Amino acid sequence: MQAKRRSGRRNSSRQSVILTLAVAAAIWIPAFASSAIAQAAARLPQFLDKIQLTEVFPGAERLGPVEGTPPAAAAYRGTEIAGYVYLNSDVVSSNGYSGKPIDIVIGIDLGGKIVSAKLVEHHEPIVLVGIPVAKIEKVINDYVGKNMLQTPAANAAAPPVDIVSGATVTSMVIADSITRSAIRFARARGLGGAQKEAAAVSIAKKIDDSKTAVENWESLLGDGSVHKLTLTVDEVNQAFIKSGNPLAAEKPGEEGDKTENEDFIDLYLGLASVPSIGRSLLGDAGYQQLKERLKPGEQAVIIAGNGQYSFKGSGYVRGGIFDRIEIVQGEDIFRFHDHDQKRLGDIAADGAPQLREISLFTIPEGQRLDPTAPFILKLLVQRQIGGRDKAFLTFELSYTLPDKYVIAEAPAQPAASASAPATISAAAEPEGEPLWLRVWRTKVVDIAILTSAILVLTGIFFFQDFLVRRPVLYDRVRLAFLAFTLFWIGWYAQAQLSVVNILAFANSLRTDFRWDYFLVDPLIFILWCAVAAALLFWGRGAYCGWLCPFGALQELTNRGAKLLRVPQIKVPFGVHQRLWPIKYIIFLALFGLSLYYLSLGEEASEVEPFKTAIVLRFVRDWPFVLYAAALLGAGLFIERFFCRYLCPLGAALAIPARLRMFDWLRRYKECGNPCQRCSNECPVQSIHPEGHINPNECIQCLHCQMLYHHDHKCPVMIQRRLKAEKRLAASSPSMRPRGANHGEHPGFAMNGMD
């Protein structure tokens, strides 16, 4: 009882400390709000202060002040302006996979040519955790020397041949933002004759809705209503050779070992939102359904393919993104997700061939394709040239709507005179569907699977008595759930939580907190919501013991070690008590570093092996792999070694977990005095010798609850079982006096008649 009272006093003291820290945070966080707003308005000058002038505009002697819309600093040679320096995210959206901008300082001369491009800040997880920054910088440097005003449709977002494998989305965002920002900035400042182009537009055009005649397939191809691109295997091979990738030409790719003259792909493109073309390709019923779906001004295209190469690929199956195709019109780039697509079985037009793939794509909401202006469908061809390396090449299918579908309207007034340059602000861009919402729509299946798993785990905890009373069932359920956590949550979905998430959240609270930063990764967001709720019910153990992929990896490898009879080391409890605070020290150090500079804290968070072992599946530079392997090796002898002593995420979760409202783990008064079974068998030594459980260290594995109900392992339950057996034995017929079953006198029995 004294031990329990001491434990209660400790709990009360710790909760007081936590409440004090919470009050201090409530006072401290708002103090940064006003300064954060001021910093957000002056991002370009901050970046310019950190890099050399030669890096942002070679040959310039000085930079002027940041001014204008979009904001930029003039670069001077003597007294003459040679060009401008601007930040891509000030001109266009450059949000990457992380949901935060990929910031690139770009130098552009008076002719509209990019003279420099310098990556200054990003939060892309795949780059932070494994892909060298030099590879991303190589992608950026490929745009130096290009003038995006010259045939922009051909240049727009053309991915370099050596696009970074494993970071396709990041590379595409970089290409997109550099291209569009250069074009918009040049037009806003009148560089390279952009003013004349803007003033030359005077005739407005629109679709003639009265043209609804149905055409056959031959007519559609003949008049350009449907455009076609045919590539043979040999043509693709030759293109790779010319691009400097002969190794890719030697690899057959997914088309297999085919003859050189065989079709690689026949690609077809038609503008289905034009009445005549839509009715011809979709049929009357299909076109009517399309009209009902489209909002005013929205467009839709049909893309179809035959041959060995798929324009869909497998990316849309894994992540819902069609990463092999995009449509480019001027500086606008349209990429498709699975919710933009409707799969078609065939083409309705008479004479149309049987095609392997047919899809109807709606232009993503919030983006506007001008059907009367030319545009390009870009096809990304990829070939594996190594274990993880791929070569990429782009082929183009141009599309111009035939004049017979277009009518001219009254001349439009020019937006600005030649002497008054137009100004374009990033804020004036039409707002499309938020990135996070698009991502959630593409991951509906993954979201459903993860949500179901969390509900199953909730059921396990709520009905734990039913489970732990059946040791074999309990063990199988736990093994199955740990395997799901490692293979699906970890290696497949890569939804490993990290202390980096906590540092980023804390930093956003004192700077520019926005929910869409955290909503951009639905699985991580759902896991954090589940963890937040679980902290009130079960403490940190719900995540650490069941949902952490690296924790599951440690436990499964340790189980394998036990099967192989690897000796297990039991750390003396006194030593254990002095080792587990290390993880709290690590967390506080990381938190302090993040307050000084977030990226520094993120880099120091490599103390977590999660990124190496889970996100990158050990495909990384050897020092990181060696470190992760060493921790797993230690875990073969000391179960969950990293969880116990080094994990900063576990420490961060343990602090608010002290505020939990329920205690679901049952104990006997004999626990700890004299029985030490639970204490000896606890996989992370969270049970003190005196019997109470330390919630800071408990991983809610429920092993102690299995022992609590085990009538062959728990002394209390053994005594109850023995007493029950004695009572049962005393009441059994064989233990009754002879004749008692038949109502005879106990002493009366006839020989041979018993």
Steps between C-alpha positions, in 0.01 A plus 500: 500500500788732580643436155167592340477820704854595395404427138192723535710787636744463212213503249354814655837673496565412139156613389562833672822540303318422174225752575762763578672435168166521319425839655848622410451383141166678480674823597810440289347392167293816431808712563643372174189556290561860396866442419404193293266710287772754442744226400252351251480832315876525453611153393703594192731746682569237764609251238708758312689579820617139524633440149769658283410747226678285241268211586181696430610710203846434350674816382283738703675758718217567742132443570239766551226488764223241479195672352219469248243232426610226496773609743850496352840663536654664193852378412734779386812511286627848565196724478312277257246238598612159371202303629311403813517255787177355638368211709296242311246458783427876487377461143332157483410225741798269555360276773666162486411162640553637850229763445757777550669710230814390324678837500732577209664838443508562125696753298351607166647742246320765297452258212313254722783246528562329833859574602497334843285284724588428861310267735480685832240313706277196482327249727467207260519183713656283230786751464539558874528130570704347224525644149808724474421869457756504218262295284220750553738787427595327175133507395485872582823581319369339181274805461783753517560645155148434375258767387148389585345771283635331190251229398383463860264217413797291390713587800241503774584257775689266266659266751875454467615160377664433837192588707553384858376146552286475811425873498290532187237724662764728651682525166178580315408772750845656457472489121147637516581790732817606318327496162178676599668754726751596228225553244272692735780714637625582149152602393440700817823701450484511120817298442596351165217659304234356726313833498451483125365148529250608763386800296466296180211298633188677378265235358307285744380157391253249631359158414212494253241297690279477192744255337373165629532272198622147569810399302656159435852407613661564163353850481605582855860408421489663160387848610709509819216453748706209632879520486728198495860432599663173390835386639684181411744324729785606274397867511498492880838326509651760266357781711668361812830469313479862381421614853825349623351187654608205283462268797127576508476416131640154574235434763171382347290650782144382550455440128726196538722351231307631200615564147617851426222573248226390735277768647617640831180702539220647290375798699172679422370833633163669455317789666188324627333816638447629143144388413567340163819324611349392831186354340713319241740344750268440797162452335196710582445349846866524596528860385184595689644352820819697441307825452319445829831446681686797355466840659485811279836555334638155589651280230560128454728301273508140385841332503529152352791271430602180324833324493742368756539811716229617740437873529344427840782299650469369856544827689128573501435161662745563785441869555219609270730718288537465123869588493561401137277760336433870536344771287685827445344821371726803515630515855210297635556134576219253564569174684241239574400291800278195508196706599542699175477183291220282373598175334324424169451164336498615138464794262146558367605638159438270202819334380691561824759228575511290816732692732686362799445802725232771474449765767286812528685767699337809646729801537562530878265734683637850541710480182386631164592362161422723202351261242552748215875530560763237410625267773731203532462155652834389640580132540773403745684184396707330765739208500678328786878519459607373841380385837338837582598716203267585215539696179221733390410650166207717389307474175241755393163481327384846390131581479323789332121505477382521137368843400159359412421462872605857590328836458650844558347748745529878507858629535611500862650811654870464579567451867785748499666735254849434367634782713340373817632157593246261643561381852412149604473402861509146630204592713298580188523144369174310504490281805469133408413207719736493800793263469407313817148431373632364172738273690221372727290413197784300349551297817146396582586129514807553718300724731231235534755228579680707763174614660382139518827396664464774762142389570621140540767615745239700692292184524801307628547750781133530592451122507847412620373269778340271241825488302758462778305214664594301187883510487537323164242726330655807660846408374378436146298823488798700622738340250255562214450864596875560534555346156231728353660801669845420363412391147195716419520810721878510483651360184198540271321816616814651662283650774771495765451780750809692600612758749546722192118522480490633856778751437327626184168530683656695788679727253181569306318598820740788552527599133234440233281217622272361228313174509563426132872456576410195709201377301714444191601152622171332598648186656738695722219738595262215588768328707570819692129548571481141623807549717357820649181319599688194625719712730190576710399135523812284491802730494774473241486122491219484245738639239837382627383146567271441203517764225871589478659315203853520642373378838334208321824427313691490830251267667474263203878473460537441874244220482704343223812532712328322789397216270866469400590494871691828493575579867288780643654765726295621795615849594515545880206718597720763664701536179182496292358790703809708423498418130140568399523878570750522211217514247347799679833681486522427127149632441566821695823554305319455167220729611749769600681473166171530311419822686827645378472363146246240393710339229782451751263313727378293206854401408583410859189282506701243307551352846177324406572208265142508372584665170774251417324183615140585409467785249800404283501127588878505567580631149724780616863600560684242708549711820123534542443131427776402743346715773153351452642148484694561822184603684312197369798284595486632856129420498577134439649481850299772680141505381399839353836652589438818298148545637622472857795734501538714186166570328422875511153441355413269789624763743294771332186286521564399861484860627133575412411135568527576871165675465318178406161461666473121525705213636412182313778277634385289792724399792474281811611616842754217489665648186853597597464364852591223479429414132748633242380305196355796307801714585737231372306433180412858400669545157604859575539476880226756561381317815687598815612230747246633751225417250373827350517574127687804372264643233788698347666176395202267449433400138157347572604162360250339747748227595452577870124475451542159341697397810235661722244248374735202450418226750830317437734799524354759739532385866167659592323324214683175577368508856148570375524214253625257764220597739244461222640159412480389863139613522419323179675186610319503836165522324569229239320157530824309545573694821160431658448218756401162353125474444438871519395505137213264558368624825625195693631510853869582481594178673265270304625318189452155358798301379515499122232769479712812550 
